[in-house]
Amino acid sequence: MVGNYCAEWGGVSAVMRNLTTGLRSDGHLVDILSTNGGMSGRALAMVRLVFRARNYDVLHVHGSSYIGIVTPYIVTLIGNLLHRPVVVTYHGWPRFAKAFTPTSHMVDAITRRAAIVTTPIEASAECFRKNGMRAVGIPNPLVVSAWPFKKRPKIGPRLVSTKTSLNPAVSVGALKAIREKFPHATLDMCSYGATLEKLPQYTDVAGLTLHGFIPRYDLAKVLDRCDIYLNTVEDDSFGYRHFEAMAAGLAIVSVPNEALATYAGPEIVTFADTTPEAFADAIMEVLDNPEATQKRIERGRAKVKEFTWEQLSPVWKDVYTYAMDRTGRLRNHRLSVCLNVLGWLIAAPIAYMVWLVYAPAYLWFRLMSQK
């Protein structure tokens, strides 16, 4: 049985759900211990994990940058103490892996003999391996069937962008430039921050629709009526939204994103610098070369089929088998016991201080919100 613990939300929790769906389809028992519940959700899930960890054959914790840097390490300490193998999946980019080299060394001293790290970008895995940790680069599973492929006989200036709250000026600036030649051009912006309250400066932009947050699988309806997907975010991990757009048959215009450069390349993606002018030029290139664009779209659809659970399940199962084998051989190892004790000596004071500050604040917030 696999226990999944997600340290973050959005794309990271989507990885967890897709992995869970694939494992369950093969007859494995999978428990999801945490989803997007904020600090309170993660803390409560951590408590459940302590009491339920012995029910699992494998603990699999998912994290990414910044907010998810500590949680996987704590879950690994719990797994070590209870002699349960831990698989840590980081969805960060190589720059992120390099940035936390000292932290990786510190944690590696505790988790060296019990954890294996996976990451969708091989360059990130190499960074972890240089830090002395066992790491392997594996693409994240994608439920391709959830994104119906639509054959578009003609590509028009119907644009869509997600994660736009991180860099909205580029997408909106490109729309304004495109509308000088195509007055009917449109842009759908879908993300937590894509609302009039968050982006009041774009209230009167012609052709722009701010959807705000859209549930992941409802996004397929928006993609269905658009033709070109814009990605303006460089620091992204595997980039689920990019590959979901490929699966739906959209042309992709993107900054030189690490995941797209690794798994797609210029034969599928039209790359552009992070400026409105560069994006507008790239969009015009897509529109002015329909035959080349259709070939890119077909290659993109073929590429995402490589990320289905059927294709990736042997690799993921090898990871779980390796983790269980390593832990099984170390259960009676004195060093393992010493590292477990050391881990709890480090983790317990930290957890106590967090709860000492967080619990009263959380109770006060709940009481005030009920008034």
C-alpha positions in Angstrom: 0.0 0.0 0.0 1.3 3.5 -0.9 0.7 6.5 1.3 0.8 9.8 -0.7 1.5 13.0 1.1 1.4 16.2 -0.9 3.3 19.3 0.5 1.8 21.7 -2.0 -1.2 22.4 -4.3 -1.8 23.0 -8.0 0.4 21.1 -10.4 2.1 19.2 -7.6 -1.1 17.8 -6.2 -2.2 16.9 -9.8 0.9 14.7 -10.1 -0.1 13.0 -6.9 -3.7 12.4 -8.2 -2.5 11.1 -11.5 0.0 8.8 -9.9 -2.6 7.5 -7.5 -5.1 6.9 -10.4 -2.4 4.9 -12.3 -1.5 2.8 -9.2 -5.1 2.1 -8.4 -5.8 1.0 -12.0 -3.1 -1.7 -11.5 -4.8 -2.9 -8.4 -2.6 -1.2 -5.8 -4.0 0.3 -2.6 -3.2 4.0 -2.4 -4.0 6.4 0.4 -3.9 10.2 -0.1 -2.9 11.8 3.2 -2.9 15.4 2.1 -4.3 17.7 -0.5 -4.5 21.5 -0.7 -5.5 22.2 2.9 -3.1 25.1 3.6 -0.9 25.0 6.7 -3.7 23.4 8.8 -4.3 20.6 6.2 -0.6 19.8 6.0 -0.2 19.8 9.8 -3.2 17.5 10.4 -2.1 15.2 7.6 1.3 15.0 9.3 -0.3 13.9 12.5 -2.4 11.2 10.6 0.8 10.1 8.9 2.6 9.4 12.3 -0.2 7.1 13.4 -0.9 5.4 10.1 2.6 5.1 8.6 2.9 1.5 9.6 -0.1 0.6 7.4 1.9 1.5 4.3 4.5 -0.3 2.3 5.8 2.9 0.8 5.5 6.6 1.8 5.6 8.9 -1.2 5.8 12.6 -0.5 5.5 15.3 -3.2 7.0 18.8 -2.9 8.4 21.6 -4.9 10.1 25.0 -4.4 10.0 27.2 -1.3 6.9 26.0 0.6 7.6 22.3 0.0 11.3 22.2 0.9 10.8 21.1 4.6 7.8 18.8 4.5 9.4 16.0 2.5 12.3 15.9 4.9 10.1 15.6 7.9 8.1 12.8 6.2 11.4 11.1 5.5 12.3 11.3 9.2 9.0 9.7 10.1 9.5 7.0 7.6 13.0 6.3 9.0 11.8 6.1 12.5 9.0 3.7 11.6 11.1 1.7 9.1 9.0 2.6 6.1 10.6 3.4 2.7 10.1 6.9 1.6 10.1 8.2 -2.0 10.5 11.9 -2.3 9.4 13.6 -5.5 10.6 17.1 -6.1 9.0 19.0 -9.0 11.6 21.8 -9.0 14.0 23.0 -11.7 17.8 22.6 -11.6 18.3 26.1 -10.3 16.1 25.2 -7.3 18.1 22.0 -6.6 21.4 23.9 -6.7 20.1 26.6 -4.5 19.4 24.2 -1.6 22.8 22.4 -1.7 23.6 23.0 2.0 20.1 21.8 3.0 20.4 18.8 0.9 23.8 17.9 2.5 22.3 18.3 6.0 19.3 16.2 5.3 21.3 13.6 3.4 23.2 12.8 6.6 19.9 11.7 8.0 18.1 10.1 5.1 21.0 8.7 3.1 20.0 5.1 3.8 16.2 5.3 3.6 15.0 7.6 0.8 15.2 7.9 -3.0 14.5 11.2 -4.7 12.7 11.4 -8.1 12.3 14.5 -10.2 10.9 15.0 -13.7 13.9 16.9 -14.9 17.1 14.9 -15.2 19.3 18.0 -14.7 17.6 18.4 -11.2 18.2 14.7 -10.5 21.9 15.2 -11.3 22.1 18.1 -8.8 20.7 15.9 -6.1 23.1 13.1 -7.0 26.1 15.5 -6.7 24.8 16.2 -3.2 25.2 12.5 -2.4 21.5 11.6 -2.6 20.1 8.8 -4.7 18.0 10.4 -7.4 16.4 9.5 -10.7 14.8 11.6 -13.4 11.3 10.4 -14.3 8.5 12.2 -16.2 5.3 12.8 -14.3 2.3 10.6 -15.4 -0.3 12.4 -17.4 -4.0 11.4 -17.9 -4.1 12.1 -21.6 -7.7 10.8 -22.0 -8.8 13.8 -19.8 -7.8 16.2 -22.5 -9.7 15.4 -25.7 -7.7 16.1 -28.9 -9.3 18.5 -31.2 -8.2 18.7 -34.8 -8.1 22.4 -35.8 -8.3 22.9 -39.5 -7.2 26.5 -39.1 -5.3 28.1 -36.3 -6.6 31.4 -35.3 -5.5 34.1 -32.8 -7.5 32.6 -29.9 -5.0 32.6 -27.1 -5.1 31.0 -23.6 -2.6 31.4 -20.7 -2.4 29.7 -17.3 -0.2 30.7 -14.4 -0.7 34.2 -15.8 -0.7 35.8 -12.3 3.1 35.3 -12.3 3.7 37.3 -15.5 0.5 38.8 -16.9 2.0 41.8 -18.7 3.7 39.6 -21.3 0.5 37.8 -22.3 -1.6 40.9 -22.3 1.0 42.9 -24.2 1.2 40.2 -26.8 -2.6 40.3 -27.2 -2.6 44.1 -27.7 0.1 43.7 -30.4 -1.7 40.9 -32.2 -5.0 42.8 -32.2 -3.4 45.5 -34.4 -3.5 42.9 -37.2 -6.3 40.6 -36.0 -8.9 42.8 -34.3 -10.9 39.7 -33.3 -8.0 38.1 -31.3 -8.8 36.9 -27.8 -7.0 35.9 -24.7 -8.4 33.7 -21.9 -6.4 33.9 -18.7 -7.0 31.1 -16.2 -5.2 31.1 -12.8 -5.8 32.0 -9.1 -4.6 35.5 -9.7 -6.4 36.1 -13.1 -9.3 38.1 -11.7 -10.4 41.8 -11.9 -9.7 42.2 -8.2 -6.1 41.0 -8.7 -5.5 42.6 -12.1 -7.6 45.8 -12.1 -5.3 47.4 -14.6 -6.5 45.1 -17.3 -10.3 45.8 -16.9 -10.7 47.5 -20.2 -8.4 45.4 -22.4 -10.3 44.4 -25.5 -10.5 40.7 -26.2 -9.3 39.7 -22.7 -11.3 37.3 -20.5 -10.2 36.8 -16.9 -11.5 33.4 -15.6 -9.8 33.2 -12.3 -9.3 29.7 -11.0 -10.8 26.9 -13.1 -10.9 23.3 -11.8 -8.2 21.4 -13.6 -10.4 19.1 -15.7 -12.9 21.9 -16.4 -10.0 23.7 -18.1 -10.5 21.3 -21.1 -13.6 23.3 -22.1 -11.5 26.5 -22.3 -8.7 24.8 -24.2 -11.3 23.4 -26.6 -12.2 26.9 -27.9 -8.6 28.2 -28.1 -5.8 27.5 -30.5 -2.6 28.8 -29.0 -1.3 28.3 -25.5 1.0 30.9 -24.0 3.5 30.1 -21.3 5.4 33.1 -19.8 6.9 31.4 -16.8 10.5 30.3 -16.9 10.8 28.7 -13.5 8.4 25.9 -13.8 8.9 22.2 -13.2 7.4 19.5 -15.4 4.8 21.9 -16.6 1.5 19.9 -16.5 -0.5 22.7 -18.1 1.9 22.8 -21.1 1.5 19.1 -21.9 -2.2 19.2 -21.2 -2.5 21.9 -23.9 -0.4 19.7 -26.2 -2.8 16.8 -25.5 -5.7 19.0 -26.4 -4.1 20.0 -29.8 -3.0 23.5 -29.1 0.0 25.2 -30.6 2.5 26.1 -27.9 4.4 29.4 -27.5 6.7 29.6 -24.5 9.7 31.1 -22.9 12.7 28.7 -22.8 11.1 26.7 -20.0 13.3 23.8 -18.6 10.6 21.2 -19.0 9.6 22.1 -22.5 13.2 22.4 -23.6 13.9 19.0 -22.2 10.8 17.0 -23.3 9.6 18.9 -26.3 12.1 21.2 -27.9 11.8 23.6 -30.9 10.3 20.9 -33.1 7.1 21.1 -31.0 7.3 24.5 -29.2 7.8 28.0 -30.6 10.1 29.6 -28.1 10.2 33.3 -27.4 11.9 35.8 -25.0 10.0 37.0 -22.0 8.7 40.3 -23.6 5.4 41.2 -25.2 7.1 42.0 -28.5 8.8 38.6 -28.7 5.6 36.7 -27.9 3.7 38.7 -30.5 6.3 37.8 -33.1 6.2 34.1 -32.1 2.4 34.1 -32.3 2.6 35.7 -35.8 5.0 32.9 -36.8 2.5 30.3 -35.7 -0.3 32.0 -37.6 1.7 32.7 -40.8 3.0 29.1 -41.1 -0.1 26.9 -40.7 1.6 23.7 -42.2 4.6 23.9 -39.9 2.2 24.7 -37.0 0.1 21.6 -37.7 3.2 19.4 -37.7 4.3 20.8 -34.4 0.8 20.1 -33.0 0.9 16.5 -34.2 4.4 15.9 -32.8 3.2 17.4 -29.5 0.2 15.0 -29.3 2.5 12.1 -30.0 4.9 13.3 -27.3 2.4 13.5 -24.5 1.4 9.9 -25.1 4.9 9.0 -23.8 3.7 10.3 -20.4 0.8 8.0 -19.8 0.7 5.6 -16.8 1.0 2.6 -19.2 4.3 3.9 -20.4 5.7 5.1 -17.1 4.4 2.5 -14.7 7.4 0.1 -15.0 9.8 2.9 -14.0 7.7 4.0 -11.1 7.3 0.5 -9.8 11.1 0.0 -10.0 11.4 3.1 -7.8 9.0 1.7 -5.2 10.7 -1.7 -5.3 14.1 -0.2 -4.9 13.0 1.9 -1.9 11.4 -1.1 -0.2 14.5 -3.2 -0.8 16.8 -0.6 0.7 14.7 -0.1 3.8 14.2 -3.9 4.3 17.9 -4.5 4.4 18.5 -1.7 7.0 15.8 -2.5 9.6 18.2 -4.0 12.0 21.1 -1.7 11.2 22.4 0.2 14.2 23.3 3.2 12.1 19.6 3.4 10.9 18.5 3.5 14.6 21.0 6.2 15.4 19.9 8.3 12.4 16.3 7.9 13.4 16.9 9.2 16.9 18.9 12.1 15.5 16.1 12.9 13.1 13.5 13.0 15.8 15.8 15.2 18.0 15.9 17.7 15.2 12.3 17.4 14.0 10.5 17.3 17.4 11.6 20.8 18.6 10.8 22.3 15.2 7.3 20.7 15.2 6.7 21.9 18.8 7.6 25.5 18.0 5.4 25.5 14.9 2.4 24.2 16.8 3.1 26.6 19.7 2.8 29.5 17.3 0.4 28.2 14.7 -2.3 26.5 16.8 -3.5 29.6 18.8 -3.4 31.7 15.6 -5.4 29.2 13.7 -8.1 28.8 16.5 -8.3 32.6 16.7 -8.8 32.9 12.9 -11.5 30.3 12.9 -13.3 32.0 15.8 -13.2 35.4 14.2 -14.3 34.0 10.8 -17.5 32.6 12.4 -18.5 36.0 13.7 
